[in-house]
Amino acid sequence: MALLHQLGFKYKKTTVMPSGLNPENQAEFKKIMRSLRVN
């Protein structure tokens, strides 16, 4: 990762949340994903 930083790249940790959804849909999606993880 140090090499990428030296080359000018930035590391951004990815998330499982789709960024195009509105906040209400994101909350619903998050709840569904949590329930799937538990089962």
Summary of the structure (lengths in Angstrom):
residues: 39
radius of gyration: 15.5
end to end distance: 34.6
largest distance: 42.5
contacts: 55
relative contact order: 0.12
helix: 54%
strand: 0%
